[in-house]
Amino acid sequence: MGKALQMITIGSLLALSCFWAACDGGGSADEPPSSTSTNPFLSPWATAYGLPDFDAVKMEDYRPAFAAGIAQQQLEIDTIASSTEAPTFENTLVAMENSGETLRRVSSVFYSLNGTMTNEAMQAVAKEMAPVLSAHRDAIKLNEPLFQRINTIYDNRDQLALDAVQLRLLTETHKSFVRSGALLPADKKETLKDLNQKLASLTLQFGQNVLEETNRFEMIITDEADLAGLPDGVIQAAAETATKRNAPEGSWAFTLHKPSLIPFLQYSEKRELRQRMFTGYAKVGDNDDTLDNKGILEEIANRRLQKAQLLGYESHAHYVLDDNMAKQPAKVYELLNRVWTPAIEMAGQEVQLMQEMIDQETSFKLEAWDWWYYAERVKKQQYDLDEEMLRPYFQLENVRSGMFEVAHRLFGLNFTELPDAPRYLDEVSVFLVTEKDGTEVAVLSLDYFPRESKRGGAWMSSFRKQTYVEGKRILPLIFNVGNFTRPSGDNPALLSVDEVGTMFHEFGHALRGMLSDVRYRSLSGTSVAQDFVELPSQVMENWAFEPEVLQLYAKHYQTGELIPASLVQKLEKSKHFNQGFATTEYLAASYLDMDWHTLENLEGITAKTFEKKSMQDIGLIDEIISRYRSPYFRHIFAGGYSAGYYSYLWAEVLDADAFQAFKESGDIFDAATAQSFRQNVLEKGGSEDPMGLYLKFRGKEPGPEALLQRRGLGS
């Protein structure tokens, strides 16, 4: 398909788009195909700040817009590749940077909405486009005349007087082409194209299966006695969910969405119901039915290995890490092993505490579905603290205001809500971000509540990345997505401790996207090494629960009273609580990821037996399962973290050390330290070597000591 695509003209692609508009899943048969002259994606948005005109977009617009965007970029690439002018940085590298504007416009909207408010029609388009876009990417990366121009410039780079950013763009582009197979012989290029197209479809199907099965599960309770132990807010939310799901009147519905699942596991006194909920979560993608992901993930792992070895690497992990800070799987395992030993030891101590509590009351062995419940009880016993004592002080709007105030004090940013700005749902809030002097920095959209059309988790992305056009900085259009506790009844959205931390985490990603100040789009924002991308997000979590910051936002939603100092002290004292569990379940997932992707031969490997052996090899205890089991591990089988889930720990080594710089200054809002972090990390994107950027900020390479100390795992 790759070769054929290179020969398709704009006219034939637009004709193909008219056929697609009537394809199954693309609207009803009597819908007229979207006219290319009226398609909203085919020209810049005539909206404030260039935000997408969501109201103008119809389902039938996507296919023809994708087709036109692909055709446009292919024509632009062909023009560059076939030029008779000698290759230069401007007529090749910069021209490539500027290509594909229409495709970027439609892709940014489509894939953003497919993640946040998908439906069957969108999923059908996504399935159709996965192999087509894969072929289009290969048509560019495997275009031999184009690569020869890039290679000529690269070979003569020392004579071209390029500045540091230009040289970075050249070297990263050249490396990207080589890693995409530009040096392969023709027959192997065809093999690579086939692998890429199949992988694009498989990873998409994996993610869709996880979403569908997560939404499919429900536990309906009709006996009020089965609600024993659950907080009033959780019960009320379950009643509202039951109504939405058309459950019997007077019943309560619990789902696998985190605002429903986690409180149930924490507070339900009904052990058999906790087991049912936990098992539903642990078995997503593993029920031997049409949504089963085991065969899919085995094929993904196998094709990734084939691709890596085709490109000259021992394994997929070797291929991925060669472009990361870690460089080699051995370095990743070294870090995981360094933290695993104290973590699993602490987890064993936590098991003992909970088992002692169980033995005092009854007689059964602690199981994985008991952990959340008894951990909460031990916390209450040891620290006189539980989640429900804190929620009233964590009203979403107040947490958001506190988060904005932290950004103001650190970086001088102001946030002004834009009530009339375009948004894809009414519950999305939009803010203009400015400097102290009023200079516009970015537009930030926030989509914080779960719904069945949204995939799980939390993330940051963009409708438009930061770049420069004719010397003018183009405002990035950034958005954060979460799945936080909704308002319920007369109560506003009251967040858990974990949700507060997640909000600050994703805001850290957003800050990198918003403050990016890089000349070229492909190097801006979060376009960085995979294991460097989590630094800003994780460092922002440090501010969330600092006593000084809690005083900014932690106000009781009914009385407006600031969180009492006694409660803050309890929160501070409990910060190491359950860290054995939290660290162990995360590390288990990181080992599982690395084990899958360091395989050099998958013959005879099955998902069920492989995962079991992987967990046995590290000595994972029965009371804890991996944070993500293979069949629903979206990060690595449907996202961008394959052979990279370790990066959260890698970044935590950096962020613990980075926050220490603020602590050492004596002020967590120290202006000089904040300015250095902004200039050397947040603004730079991928325009320089990541460790070089970190050294400019901190002056030294970090070690794991600060991380271990923060998690209470140090000696």
N, C-alpha and C positions, 0 to 999 in steps of 0.2 A: 504493500500500500504506500510505503514511503516514496518509492520511485514514481508511482502514478500520481501522487499528490503534487510532486514538483512540476508536473506537466499540466495540471488543471488550471484553466484560465479563470479570471474573475467572472466572466459570463457564465461559465459552466458551473462554478460554485454557487452563484446566485440562483441558477436554475435548480441546482440540487437543493438549495435551501427552501424553495417553493414546494418541492416534493416532501422534504422533511416536515414542513408545517402541517401536512395532512397525515403524517405517520401516527401510528398508534401511540398514545400517551402524550400527544402534543395538542390537546384541545379537541373539541368535537369536530366531526367530519365536515359539518356545515360552516365552520369558522373560516373566513377568508384568510389566505396567507398574508402575513405582514408585508406591506409594500416597503421596499428598500428606501423609497423616497421619504416615507413617514416613520421609518424605524427610529426610535429614540436613541439607539446606541450609535448611530452612524454619524453623529456630529456631537461636539462638546455640549455638555449640559448647560442650558440657559437658566441656571438657578444660582442662588446666593452661594458663594464660595465654591461653585462647581460641584456641589453635592449631587448625587444621582437624583434624577427626577423619577422617584419611585412610582408616583401616581400615573406617569405616562407609560410605564412599562407593562406590557401584557405578555402572557405566557407564550403567545405565538411569535413574539419578537426575538426570542433567544436563538432559535436555530438559524434564521437568516442572518442575524447579527454575527454569530460565530462564523458562519460561512464567509460573510463579507470581510470580517476581520482577518481570517486566515488568508483569504485571497489577497487582501491588501498587503499584509506583511510579506507574503511569499513574493509578490511583485517587487516590493522594496528590497528584499534580500537578493532576488535575482538581479536587480539593477546594480546593487553593490558588487555582487560576485562577478558579473559580466563586464564591469567597467574596464575600459581600455586605458584609463589613467593609472599611473603608478600608485600602488597602495600607500596611503598615508593614515595617520591616526585619525584625522578628521573625516576623510572620505570612506573609511572602513569602520573603525571602532565607534566613533560618534554617530555615524549614520546608522549603524546597527542599534545603538542605544535608543535612537529616536524612532525606530521602526515599530510597528505593531500597536499603534495607539488605539485603534478601534477594538482590537482583540483584548487589550488590557481593560478597556472600558466595560465590555460585556462580561469578561471573565470575572472581574472584581465584583460586580453586582451579582452575577449568577451564583458563583461559588459561595459568596457571603450569605446569600439568602437560602441556598441549598443547605447550609449548615444551621441556619437560625429559624427558618419557616418553610421547610420542604414539604412537598406533596408528591403524589404518584407521578404527575406530569413532569415535575422538575427532576425526579429521580430517573425517569425515562430518558430525558434529555442528557442527564449526566452519564448514563450508561452508553448512549450513542456517541457522546463527545469524547469519552475517555480514550478510545483507540485512535480517533481522528486527531485529537490534540497531541497525542503521543507521536503519531506519524508526522505531524507538522513540526514538532520540536526536532525530531530526527532529520527531517528534510533540511532544517537549518544547520544543526550540529554536524551532520554528515555530508554537507555540501562541500565537495572537494575544492572547487575554485575559490569559494569563500574562505575556507581554512588556509589555502595557500597564500591568500592576501594577508590574513592575520599572522601566519607563520613568518612571512617575509618581514613584516613590521617587527615581530618579536625577535627575530634573528638579528635585526639591526637596531635594537632598542638602545644600545649604548651610544649610538651616533645621532639619536633623534632629539636630544635636549628636552626630554619629557620631564614634567615635574612629578612629584611623588604620587599624586593621585592619578595622574594619567598613566604612570608606570604600573600602578596597582590595577587599574582597569585593564590594561593590556595583559598583564601576567595572569590575572584571574580569568579573563576571557579565554586566553590561550589554554590555560589549564582546564577550563570547563569543556572546551572542544576535545582536548585529548582524553579527558575522563569520560567523554560521551562517545568515544570510539573513532575520532577523526583519523587516527593512525592505523586503523584496522584495514585489512584487505577487503575487497568488495564483497566476497562471499560471507565474511564474518560480519560485515555491516548489515547485511540482510538478516542474518541470524539475530543480531542485536535489536534490529527494528521489531522483529517478531516478539522477542522477549519483552521489550518495552511496552508494546501494545497490550500484550496479555497481562502484564503486571498492572498496567493502568486499570484494566477492567476488573482484575481480581481484588485489588486493594479497595476499589470503590464498592464492590459487592460485599466485601468483608464489613465495611463501615455501615452500609445500609442494613445488613443483617443484624448488627448490634443494635442499631436504632430501633428496628422493628420489633426485635425480641424484648428489648427494654420496655418499650411501650405496651407490648402484649401482656406482660405480667401484671397481675393485680391480685391482691388478697382482700376479699370482701369479708368484713366482720359484721355480723347481725346481732350478736349477743353483747350487750354493754359490759358484761363482766370481763370480756376478753380485752377490754381497754385498760385494765388495771395497770397503774403506774405511769400511764402516758400523760404528759402535760396537757392542759386544756387547749392550748394553741394547736398542738399536734392533732388532737381529737377534732377540733373544729375544721382544720384544714382537710382532714380525712373525710369529714362529712361533705364538704364542698366538692372534693374529688369524686366522691360517690355520686353526687348529683350530676356532675359533668359527664361521668361515665355511664349514666343511666342505670346505676345499680339500684336494687330494691330500696324503696323509701324507708328512711330510718336506719340505713346501714352506713358503714364507714369503709372507705377504700384506701388501701396502702399500695404504693408502687415502688419501683426500683429507682426513681429519681431521688437524688441524695436528700433533699429536704423532707422526704417521706421516710426513706430507708434508714438513715442514720439515727434520727430520734427514736424510731421504733426499736432499733437494736440497743439503744442506750437505756431506754426506760421501760419497755414492756416487761411485765412480770410473768408473762406467759411464755415459758421456755419453748414449747412446741411451736408457737407462732413465730418466735425469733428464729428458730431453725428453718421454718418455711420461708421466711423473708430472706434470710442469709443464703439459703440454698438456691433460691430463685436468682439472686445476684451472682453467686459463684458458678452457676450453670449456664449463664448467658452464652449462646453460641456453642453449647455442648450438650444438646438434647437429641442428637441423632434424628433431626427432622429437616424440613426444607430450609431452616435458618441456621443449620449447623455450620460452624466455621472451621472445623478441624481439617477437612480435606482442602479447603481453600487456603488456609495458612500454610499447610504443608507444601502446596504448589507454589505459593509466594516465596517461601524460604528456598525451595529448590531452584526456581527461576532466578532469584537474586544471586544464588551461588553460581549458576551458569553464567550469568552476566558478569559477575566479578572475575571469574576465572577466564572468561573470554577476553577481558580487559587486562589480564595479567596479574591478578591478585589472588592470594591464597583463599580468601573467603570474602563474604560480603562485609564483614566487620573490618577487614584490612582495607577494603575499598573505601568504606565510609570514613574511617578514622584517618586515613592518609590526608584527608582534607580538613581535619579537625585539630584542635590544640593537642589532644592526647597522642595522635599519630599512630600508636600501636595498641592492639588489644591487651598486651601484657601490662601496659601502664594503667589501663582501665581496671583490670583485675587486681592490680597492686593496690589501687585506691579502695576498691570495694572490699578487699580482704582486710585492709588496715582498719576499716570501720566495722566490718562484720563481727569480728571477735568480741569487742566490748558490747556491741549491740545485742547479739544473741545471748550473751551472759546476762545483760540487764533484763532482757525479755524473760529469761528463766526465773529471775528474781520476782518479776511481776506476776508470772504464773503462780509462784508459790504464795504470794500475798492473796491472790484471788481464790486459790484452792483452799487456803486456810479459812477464808470467809465462807466458802461453800460448805466445808466440812463442819463448821459450827452450826449450820442450819439444816443440812440435808446430806445426801450422799450420792454424788455423781462426779464424774471427771469433767473438768473444764473443757469445753469444746470451742471451736472457732466462733460459733454463733452466740456464745456466752460472753466473749471478751468485752465487747462494748458495754454491756450491761454491768458486769462486775467491775470493770475499770472505773465506770462512773460512780459506783458505790464505794470503791476504795478511795477515790478522790474525795468524795463527800466525807468519808470517815477520817482521812488523814489531813485534809486541808479545809474541811467544812465548806466545800465549793462544788457546785455543779453548773452545767450549761445554763439551766433555766434561771439561775441567779443573775447571769450576765446579760441574757437576751434583752431585757427591758432597757438596757443602757446602749444597745447597739441597733438603734433604728437606722434603717438603710440610708435615709436622706442625711442623717447626722454624720454617719460614718463617711459618706461621700464628701460632705462639707469638710470634715477633718482631713481627709485625704487631699483635697484640693488645697487646704491651708498648709499642709506639709510641703506640697509642691511650691506654694507661694513663698514660704519661708526659706526653702532651700534654693529655688531657682528663679524666684521673682515672678512666677506665673500667676495670671488672673484668669478666672473661669466665669464666663457670662452665658447664662442659658439663652438659647435661641428657640423660643416656643413655636415660631412659625417656620422653622427650617424643615426641609424635606426629611422624612423618616419612613421606614418601611412598616412600622407599627406604631400605634399611638403611645404605647408604653415605653418606647425608646425615647431617651432624653438626649438633647444635642447641645453642645457648649462650644462657644468660641473661646479659644485660648490665646491670650495676649501677654506680651512682656509688660513690665512696669510702665514703660513709656507709651504703651498702647499699640506697639508693633504687633501685627497679627502673626501668630506662630502656627496654629493648626485648628482644625475642627475635630472635636471628640464626640462620638456617639456612644451611648451606654445602653446595653440591652441586658438586663439583669435577672429576669424571671424565667423559670422553666416552663416548657410547653411540649406537647407531644411532637410537634413539628421541628423541635430543636434537638440537636445531638447533645449528649451529656458533656459535663466538664465546663471549663472556662478557657477563654482564649482572647487574643488580640489579633486584629488584622486591619486591613486598610481598604478604602474605596479608591484611594489615590496615594501613591508614595511620594515622599518629598524628592524634588529634583530641582534643577535650574534650567530655565529656558531663556535664551538670549540675555543671560546675566541676572535674571530675576528669579528669586526663590519661589517655587511653587508650593503653596500650602498643602501639607499632607492632610488627608481625611482619614482619621483613625477611628477604630471602634473597639470597644471591649464587650465581651459577652460572658455572662455567668448563668448559673442555675441556682439562684439563691432563694431563700424562703420568701414566699409571696405574702402580701397583706392578706389577712384572714378575718372575716367578720368586721368588727369595728376596730381591729388592731392594725397598725401599719406593719410593714415588713420589718421583723425583728430578727437579726442575724445571729448565727452561732459564732463562736470564736474562730472556727475554721473558715467560715464564710467571710469574716472580716479580713483574715489573713489573705484569702484568695483575692478579695477585691483589691487590696494593696498590691498583691503580686501582679495581677494583670495590668494594673495601672503603671507598674514599673516598665512593662513591655510598651505600654502606650507612650510613656515619656520618651523612650528611645525613638519610637516612630515619630512623635510630635516634634522633638527637639533636634532631630536629624538635620544636619547642615552640610550635605555632601553634594558635589557637583553632578554626579552621575547616579541615575536612578538605581541601577543594578548594584551599587555599593552602599545605598542609603538605608537608613532605618535598621530593621532587623536582618538585613542581608549580611550576616556574619557567620563565622564558624558555628556549627551546631552546638558545640559545648561552650560557646561564649554567649549564646543568645539569652541564657537564663540569668546572667549576672544582674542586670538592672531590676528585673522582676523580683528576684530573691532578696536583693539588698533593700528594696522598698518595704518588704515584710518586717524588717527590723524596727521601723518607726511605728508600726501599727499599735503595739502594746506598750510602748515606752510610757511611763507615768505622765511625763510632760505632754505627750501627744493625746493620751486618753482624756486629759483635762480639756482638750480642744473639742472633743466630739461625743464623749461617752456620757450622755444625759438621759435621764429616765424619760421614756416616751410619754408618760402621763403627767409627771410633776415638773419636768425640766431640771430636776436635781442632778448635779454632777455625781458621777460614780464615787461612792465613798472610798476614802483612802484605805480603809480596812479591806474592802473587796479587791482593790488594786494590789494590796500586799499579798492577799491570798492567791491572786492570779500569778504574781511574780514568784511566789514560793512554789507554785505547782508547775512551773514552766518545764521542769525536767520530768514531770510525771508522764508515764506511758511512752517515754521516748524509746525504750527498748522495742516495744511493739511498732511504733511509727517508723523507726529506722529499719527494723528487720523486714517489715512487709515491703517497704520501698526497695531495699537492697535485693530482696528476693526477686522482685520484678526486673531489676537491673541485671542480675545474674542470668535470669531466664532469657532476656533479650540478647545478652552477649553470647550465651550458650547456643541459642538458635543460629546466630549469625557468624559464629566462628567455626561452624561445621564446614568441613571440606569434602564431605560426602554424605548425602542424605539417603542413600540406599537403605531400605528397611526401617527408616525413621518414621514413627507415628507420633502425632501430637500428644496423645494421652500418655504413652509410655515415656516419651522424651521428657515431658514436663515433670513427671513423677521422679525420674532419675535425676534431673537437674536440681530439684529441690532436696532430694536425698543427699546428693553430693555435697551440698553446702551445710547440711544438718539443720534444715528448717524444721522447727518443732511442729507437732500436729495441731497445736492450738492457734497457729497463725497460718494463713494462706498468703500467697503472693498478692500484692496489691492489685495486680491485673493478671489473671490467668490467660494463657495463650489465646483461647477462643474469643475473648473480648478485649484483647490488648490493642486497642485502636492506635495508641501512640506509635506502635512499631509495625502493625500490619495494615493500617489505613491512614497513617499520618506520616510526619517527617522525622520520626525519632528512631527509626530502625538502627540498631547498633549505636544508639545514642541516648537511651533512657538514663544512662549513668550521668548525663550532662547536668541534671538537677543537683547531684552530689558534687560534681566537678565545680559547678557554679557556686555551690554553697561554700566550698573551700575559699573561693574568691570573695563571696559576699560577706562571710564572717570576718575575713581579713579587712575588707573594704570598710565595713561599718566600724571596725576597730579604729580606723583612721579618724572617724568623727568622735569616737569616745576619747581617743588620745588628745584631741584638741580641747576637750573639756566642754564641748557644746555640740549636741547632736544636730544643730542647725548652723554649724560653723560656716560662714560665707566662703572663706578661701577653699576649704575642703570641698564644699558643694560645687563651687565654680570649677575646680579642677576635675571633679567627677563628671560634670556636664561637658566640659571642653574635651576631655580625653577619652570619655566612654560614650556618653549619650549622643553627642553631636557627630561622632566620627563614623558610625555605622561600620561597614566593612572596608573603609578606605585605607586602613593600615593593619599591620599584623596585630592580632588581639593581645598577645602577651606583651608586645611592645607598648600598646596603648595602656595596658594595666600598669606596666612599670612606670610609665610617665605619671600616672596618677599616684601610685603607692610608693614607688621607689625601690620595691623589692618584690621577689616572687613569694607567693603565699605558701604556707604549709597547712596540713589538716588540723593543727593544734587548736586553732580558734574554733573550728567547727566542732571538734570533739568536746571542747569545754562548754560550748553553747548547748549542746545536746545532753550534757551531763555524762558523757562517755569517757572523759579524760581520767587519767590516773590521779 
